[in-house]
C-alpha cells in the first residue's frame, strides 16, 4: 500500500497546478458577462447585476469538468411584498417546491412588475392578488435585453471580438445560454433570473450538524434563497448558493475533503464521462456526495489521509448508484439520480471498477506507469450496497465503515466505531448477503 500513496498525491498536484489558471479563466469570462449585464441593467433597471460571486470562482477552481455554470440575475423587487402561492407538483409540471409569485391587490410599490411584458392579470373576482409575475415572460424580456446589450457592447468595443457567442439564446429553456471565451477555454453560462427571498429552509434549521464547523449552519441560514423559473408559469426554490456555502465551510476544516472532491471530479470527467463526451455525473452530484460523506464521517481522522478521504466519497457514491437514489442534501425526499439520460447501471460498473483498482485512472504521465496492485475486492459488492434501499437505517456511519473495510481503507482506531461496524457486519451476515 505504501507504493500507492504518492500516486494519489501526484494526481492531486496535477489538479492543483491547473486551479489558478482555471480561476483566472473564469474571472475573465465572468467579466465579459458582467459587462453585458451592466448594459442590461442600464436598459431595464428591473434586472440587477450580482457582483458577489467569489464562491462561484472558488467552486470553479475545484472542478475539472466543463458543465455549464449559472449566472444569476436578481430581479429588483421587494420579495417580502409578493404573495408566494405554493402549487402542487402536478400543477407545476416541474416537481416539488414550486410556487407562483403574486402581486397584492393594491400593487403598491410593485407597479414596475405589473407591466404587460412580465405580468399576467388574474381573472378571478375577489382574488387576494391582482396577478402574477410570469417566469416565461421574464425570460423573454431578459433574452431581448441580452441581445441588445451584446450588440451595444460589440459596437462600442467593450468586449474582445469573438469573446461571446449568443447563438444558443434561440433555445427554449428555463435559462438563457451563452458561450463566453476566455483565452483557449470556452465556458457556457446559464443566465437565470432570480427572486431573492427569506424563505425557510427547514434542513438548515438544525443548529448542529456533525461534520461541519460549529455555527456554520446558523450563519448560512441567514442567507436568502433564490426563486428560479421551474416552468412557464411557476418558480421554485433553488438552494445551490446555500450548498456552495456549505462546501466552503468544509474547506475551512483540516483534511482532504475538498481534495477528494477534486480528484473524483477529475476521474469522472476523464474516465467515467470519456473526457466530457458522454452524459453522466455532474459536479453537483459529487458535491452532494461530499456533503453526505462529511455528515456520515464527521471525525477529523476520516479525512486526514488522502486515499482514505477519496474512499469516503466513493462508498457513498457506490451506494447511491446501486440503490439508484442520491438524496438532495437539504431536501432528502428529492432524488438527484432521476435524470433519464443517466445510465446508472453503466455508471455503477465504472465507479466500482475504479474503487477496486484505481491506479490506471490516476496516472498522469508515463513516469507513473507500472504494475497495478491486485483488485481490492473480487466478485463485486453490489448486493451489499443494496441494503439501504431495503432498510434506511443502514444509511449510517457503521454501515459505510463496513464498506470501507471491504475496500481495505478502514484505519480508524476508535473502539466505539469498530464495535458498531462489527455489529452491522454480523447483522449483514445473518441476512445471508453473499458479498460478505
C-alpha positions in Angstrom: 0.0 0.0 0.0 2.9 2.4 0.7 3.7 2.5 -3.1 0.2 3.7 -3.9 0.2 6.8 -1.7 2.5 9.0 -3.9 0.3 8.3 -6.9 -2.8 9.9 -5.2 -0.7 12.9 -4.3 0.8 13.2 -7.8 -2.7 13.2 -9.2 -3.8 15.9 -6.7 -0.8 18.1 -7.5 -1.6 17.9 -11.2 -5.1 19.1 -10.5 -3.9 21.8 -8.2 -1.5 23.1 -10.8 -4.5 23.9 -13.0 -6.5 25.5 -10.3 -5.1 29.1 -10.5 -5.3 29.2 -14.4 -8.8 27.9 -14.2 -9.8 30.6 -11.7 -8.2 33.3 -14.0 -10.1 31.9 -17.0 -13.3 32.0 -15.0 -12.6 35.6 -13.9 -12.0 36.8 -17.5 -15.2 35.1 -18.7 -17.2 36.4 -15.9 -16.0 40.0 -16.5 -17.2 39.7 -20.1 -20.7 38.6 -19.0 -20.9 41.2 -16.2 -20.2 43.9 -18.8 -23.1 42.7 -20.8 -25.3 42.5 -17.7 -24.4 46.1 -16.7 -25.8 47.2 -20.1 -28.9 45.1 -19.5 -29.4 46.9 -16.2 -28.9 50.3 -17.9 -31.6 49.3 -20.4 -34.0 48.0 -17.8 -33.4 48.7 -14.1 -35.7 45.8 -13.1 -32.7 43.5 -13.8 -29.8 43.9 -11.4 -26.1 42.8 -11.6 -24.8 40.5 -8.9 -21.1 41.2 -8.2 -20.8 39.0 -5.1 -19.6 35.8 -6.9 -16.5 34.8 -5.0 -17.9 31.4 -4.2 -18.6 30.6 -7.8 -14.9 31.3 -8.7 -13.8 29.1 -5.7 -16.1 26.3 -6.8 -14.9 26.5 -10.5 -11.3 26.2 -9.4 -12.1 22.9 -7.7 -13.5 21.4 -10.9 -12.1 19.7 -13.9 -15.5 19.2 -15.6 -16.8 21.8 -18.1 -20.5 21.6 -17.2 -22.5 24.9 -17.6 -22.3 27.5 -14.8 -25.3 29.5 -13.6 -25.1 33.3 -13.7 -28.0 34.6 -11.5 -29.6 37.9 -12.5 -31.5 39.2 -9.4 -34.8 41.0 -10.1 -35.3 44.4 -8.5 -38.4 43.5 -6.5 -39.4 43.5 -2.8 -39.9 39.8 -2.3 -41.5 40.4 1.1 -44.3 42.3 -0.6 -45.1 39.4 -3.0 -47.6 36.7 -2.3 -45.9 33.3 -2.6 -48.6 30.8 -3.6 -47.4 27.2 -3.3 -48.6 24.8 -6.1 -48.6 21.0 -6.3 -46.1 19.1 -8.4 -48.8 18.0 -11.0 -50.0 21.6 -11.5 -46.4 23.0 -11.7 -45.2 20.3 -14.0 -41.7 20.7 -12.6 -41.5 18.8 -9.3 -42.0 19.8 -5.7 -41.3 23.1 -4.0 -42.9 25.2 -6.8 -44.9 28.4 -6.4 -46.4 31.4 -8.1 -45.4 34.9 -7.3 -48.5 37.0 -6.9 -48.8 40.8 -6.6 -51.2 42.0 -3.9 -54.5 43.6 -5.0 -53.3 47.2 -4.5 -49.9 46.5 -6.1 -48.4 49.4 -4.0 -44.6 49.7 -4.7 -44.7 46.9 -7.4 -46.0 48.9 -10.3 -42.9 48.2 -12.4 -43.7 44.5 -12.2 -47.3 45.0 -13.4 -46.3 45.8 -16.9 -47.7 43.5 -19.6 -44.3 42.2 -20.6 -43.8 40.3 -17.3 -47.2 40.3 -15.7 -50.4 38.2 -16.1 -53.5 39.7 -14.6 -55.8 37.5 -12.6 -59.3 36.9 -13.9 -60.6 35.7 -10.6 -63.0 38.1 -9.0 -62.1 38.9 -5.4 -58.8 37.2 -5.6 -56.2 38.1 -3.0 -53.7 39.1 -5.7 -54.3 41.0 -8.9 -52.0 38.8 -11.0 -48.6 37.1 -11.2 -45.1 37.7 -12.3 -44.6 35.1 -15.1 -41.2 33.3 -15.5 -41.6 32.7 -19.2 -42.3 36.4 -19.8 -39.4 37.5 -17.6 -37.1 35.2 -19.6 -38.4 36.6 -22.9 -37.7 40.2 -21.8 -34.2 39.2 -20.4 -33.4 37.5 -23.7 -34.3 40.6 -25.8 -32.2 42.7 -23.4 -29.2 40.4 -23.7 -29.3 40.6 -27.5 -29.5 44.4 -27.4 -26.7 44.6 -24.7 -24.4 42.3 -26.7 -24.9 44.4 -29.9 -24.1 47.5 -27.9 -21.0 46.1 -26.2 -19.6 44.8 -29.6 -20.4 48.1 -31.3 -18.6 50.1 -28.6 -15.7 47.6 -28.4 -16.5 46.8 -24.7 -15.5 43.1 -25.3 -12.9 41.4 -27.4 -14.0 40.1 -30.8 -15.3 36.5 -30.6 -15.4 36.5 -26.8 -19.1 35.8 -26.7 -21.4 33.6 -28.7 -25.1 34.2 -28.4 -26.4 31.6 -30.9 -27.7 29.3 -28.2 -30.1 32.1 -27.0 -32.5 30.7 -29.5 -33.0 27.6 -27.3 -36.3 27.5 -25.4 -35.2 26.6 -21.9 -35.7 27.8 -18.3 -32.5 29.7 -18.6 -30.6 31.6 -21.3 -27.4 30.0 -22.6 -24.3 32.0 -23.6 -20.8 30.8 -24.6 -18.0 33.0 -23.3 -14.4 32.6 -24.5 -11.5 33.1 -22.0 -8.2 32.5 -23.7 -8.3 29.0 -25.0 -11.2 28.0 -22.7 -14.9 28.4 -23.6 -17.3 28.5 -20.6 -21.0 28.0 -21.0 -23.1 30.2 -18.7 -26.8 29.7 -18.0 -28.2 33.1 -17.3 -31.1 32.7 -14.8 -33.5 35.4 -13.5 -33.9 35.0 -9.7 -36.0 36.5 -7.0 -34.1 36.6 -3.7 -36.3 35.7 -0.7 -36.0 35.0 3.0 -37.9 31.7 2.7 -37.3 29.0 5.3 -35.1 26.0 4.5 -36.1 23.5 7.3 -33.0 21.3 6.8 -30.8 24.3 7.7 -32.6 25.0 10.9 -30.7 22.1 12.6 -28.2 24.2 14.6 -25.8 21.2 14.9 -24.8 19.1 12.0 -22.0 16.6 12.5 -19.0 17.1 10.2 -19.5 20.8 9.7 -17.8 23.7 11.6 -19.7 24.7 14.6 -22.1 27.5 13.9 -21.7 27.3 10.1 -25.4 26.4 9.6 -26.5 29.3 11.9 -24.6 31.7 9.7 -25.8 30.2 6.4 -29.4 30.1 7.4 -29.5 33.9 7.4 -28.8 33.9 3.7 -31.6 34.5 1.2 -32.6 31.7 -1.1 -33.2 32.1 -4.8 -36.6 31.5 -6.6 -35.8 30.5 -10.2 -38.0 29.5 -13.1 -39.5 26.0 -12.8 -41.9 26.1 -15.7 -43.6 28.7 -17.9 -45.8 29.8 -15.0 -44.1 28.7 -11.8 -41.0 29.4 -9.8 -39.1 27.0 -7.5 -36.7 27.4 -4.6 -33.0 26.9 -5.6 -30.6 26.1 -2.8 -27.5 26.0 -5.0 -25.9 29.0 -3.3 -26.5 27.6 0.2 -24.9 24.3 -0.8 -21.9 26.1 -2.1 -21.7 28.0 1.2 -21.7 24.6 3.0 -18.9 23.4 0.6 -16.8 26.5 1.5 -17.4 25.8 5.2 -15.9 22.3 4.7 -12.9 23.9 3.1 -12.1 25.7 6.4 -11.5 22.3 8.2 -8.3 20.4 8.3 -8.1 17.3 6.0 -8.7 16.3 2.4 -12.5 16.9 2.0 -12.2 19.3 -1.0 -9.2 17.4 -2.4 -11.2 14.2 -2.6 -14.0 16.1 -4.4 -11.5 17.5 -6.9 -9.9 14.1 -7.5 -13.3 12.4 -8.2 -14.5 15.2 -10.4 -11.3 14.8 -12.5 -11.7 11.0 -12.7 -15.4 11.4 -13.5 -14.6 13.9 -16.3 -11.7 11.9 -17.8 -12.7 8.2 -17.2 -16.4 7.9 -16.4 -17.5 10.5 -18.9 -14.8 9.9 -21.6 -13.3 13.4 -21.4 -16.7 15.0 -21.1 -18.1 13.4 -24.3 -20.6 11.2 -22.6 -23.5 12.1 -20.3 -23.0 11.2 -16.6 -22.5 12.5 -13.2 -22.1 16.3 -12.7 -20.0 18.3 -10.2 -23.3 18.9 -8.4 -23.8 15.2 -7.9 -20.3 14.8 -6.5 -20.7 17.9 -4.3 -23.8 16.3 -2.8 -21.9 13.1 -2.2 -19.2 15.0 -0.3 -21.8 16.8 1.9 -23.3 13.5 2.9 -19.9 11.9 3.4 -19.0 14.7 5.7 -22.0 14.0 7.9 -21.5 10.2 7.8 -17.8 10.6 8.6 -17.6 13.6 11.0 -14.3 12.6 12.7 -11.2 14.6 11.6 -9.2 11.3 11.3 -11.6 10.2 8.5 -10.1 13.0 6.3 -6.5 13.0 7.4 -5.2 10.7 4.7 -5.9 11.5 1.0 -6.6 8.0 -0.3 -9.0 7.3 2.6 -10.7 10.6 2.1 -11.4 9.7 -1.5 -12.9 6.4 -0.5 -15.3 8.1 1.9 -16.9 9.7 -1.1 -16.6 6.5 -3.2 -18.6 4.3 -0.8 -21.4 6.9 -0.6 -21.4 7.3 -4.4 -21.4 3.5 -5.0 -24.3 3.0 -2.5 -26.3 5.8 -4.3 -25.7 4.3 -7.7 -26.6 0.8 -6.6 -29.8 1.9 -4.9 -30.5 4.5 -7.7 -31.0 7.2 -5.1 -28.9 10.2 -4.1 -30.9 12.3 -1.7 -30.7 16.1 -2.1 -28.7 17.3 1.0 -31.3 19.9 2.0 -34.4 18.1 0.7 -33.7 14.4 1.3 -37.1 13.4 -0.3 -35.7 14.6 -3.6 -33.7 12.0 -5.6 -30.9 13.6 -7.7 -30.5 10.5 -9.9 -33.8 10.6 -11.7 -32.4 12.1 -15.0 -33.4 9.7 -17.8 -30.1 10.4 -19.6 -28.1 8.8 -16.7 -27.2 5.1 -17.4 -26.9 4.2 -13.7 -26.0 0.6 -14.4 -23.1 1.5 -16.6 -22.0 4.3 -14.2 -22.0 1.9 -11.3 -19.8 -0.5 -13.1 -17.3 2.2 -13.9 -17.2 3.6 -10.4 -16.9 0.1 -8.8 -14.0 -0.7 -11.2 -12.2 2.4 -10.2 -12.8 1.8 -6.5 -11.4 -1.7 -6.8 -8.4 -0.8 -8.9 -7.9 3.0 -9.1 -4.3 3.1 -10.2 -4.9 3.1 -14.0 -7.1 6.2 -13.8 -4.6 8.1 -11.6 -1.7 8.0 -14.0 -1.0 11.5 -15.3 2.1 10.7 -17.5 4.4 7.9 -18.5 6.6 8.1 -15.3 3.6 6.8 -13.4 3.4 3.6 -15.4 4.0 0.4 -13.5 2.3 -2.8 -12.4 -1.0 -2.3 -10.7 -1.8 -3.9 -7.3 -4.4 -6.7 -7.4 -8.1 -5.6 -7.1 -9.2 -4.6 -3.7 -12.4 -6.6 -4.0 -13.3 -9.7 -6.0 -16.8 -10.6 -7.2 -18.3 -7.1 -6.6 -20.3 -5.8 -3.6 -23.5 -4.7 -5.4 -25.8 -6.9 -3.2 -24.2 -5.4 0.0 -24.7 -1.9 -1.4 -28.4 -2.5 -1.9 -29.1 -2.7 1.8 -30.0 1.0 2.4 -32.8 0.6 -0.2 -34.3 -2.2 1.9 -33.8 -0.5 5.3 -32.9 3.2 5.5 -31.3 2.6 8.9 -28.2 1.3 7.0 -27.6 4.9 5.8 -25.3 5.4 8.8 -21.6 5.6 9.7 -21.3 1.9 10.8 -22.6 0.6 7.5 -20.3 2.7 5.5 -17.4 1.7 7.7 -18.1 -1.9 6.7 -17.8 -0.8 3.1 -14.5 1.0 3.8 -13.3 -2.2 5.4 -14.2 -4.2 2.2 -12.0 -1.8 0.2 -9.2 -2.2 2.7 -9.2 1.5 3.7 -10.7 1.4 7.2 -8.0 2.5 9.6 -10.0 4.1 12.4 -8.8 3.2 15.9 -11.9 4.4 17.8 -13.2 1.4 19.8 -16.9 2.5 19.6 -16.7 2.9 15.8 -15.0 -0.5 15.5 -17.7 -2.1 17.7 -20.5 -0.5 15.8 -19.1 -1.7 12.5 -18.7 -5.2 13.7 -22.3 -5.3 14.9 -23.5 -4.2 11.5 -21.3 -6.7 9.8 -22.8 -9.5 11.9 -26.3 -8.3 11.1 -25.5 -8.3 7.4 -24.1 -11.9 7.7 -27.4 -13.1 9.3 -29.2 -11.7 6.2 -27.1 -14.0 4.1 -25.7 -11.3 1.8 -23.3 -13.2 -0.5 -20.8 -10.4 -0.7 -19.9 -10.6 2.9 
